[in-house]
Amino acid sequence: MSKAFTLRPIGTVSSTRDTPIDDDWDAIPAHIDLDPEQFTPEALMGLDAFSHCEIVFLFDRVPDDKIETGARHPRGRQDWPRIGIFAQRGKNRPNRIGLTTCHIVSVDGLRLTLTGLDAIDGTPVLDIKPVMSGFAPRGDVHEPDWAKEIMAGYW
C-alpha cells in the first residue's frame, strides 16, 4: 500500500519570524519566493485577482522523534482532550505537511507577499492554490470548543 513520492519545493518562505511560536501569525507579513530555476513570473500570473490563496508547505524542522502517529493533547495542554493527530493541525504530523489559507497582499515577479502564513523563514513551499468559493465547505462547519479556544490568539 505504501508508495514513496519525491516532492520538489516550488519556493521558500521569507519572513522575519524564525521560531515556530503558535500565536500572532498575522503580525508579520511573509513572502514566498518561487524558485527561478523552475519558474518565471508567468507561474503567478492572475493570482493577484484572488483575495486569498492556500499555501502547502513542509514542516521541515520537525525531527523524526517528534512525529506523532497516534493521539496527544493539542499543544501539550492537559486541559484539552487527547485526540488523534488527524483531528488536529499540529506540525508533528506523519508527513510534516502544513496547509494555511492566507490573504494575498501582492504579487511581484516571482515573489508573493501574504499575511496569515504560519510558516517560518526558510520553510519549503510545496504548492500554492487560489481560494475559490466553489471549493469552500458546503453546509455548516462545526468544531469542538477546544478547537475554537486554540485559535483565540493564533492570528
Buried (B, 14 or more C-beta within 10 A) or exposed (E): EEEEEEEEBBBBBBBEBEEEEBEEBBEEBBBBBBBEEEEEEEBBEEBEEBEBBBBBBBBEEBEEEEBBEEEBBBEEEEEBEEBEBEEBBBBBBEEBBBEBEBBBBEBEEBBBBBBBBBBBBEBBBBBBBBBEEEEEEEEEEEEEEBBEEBEEEEE
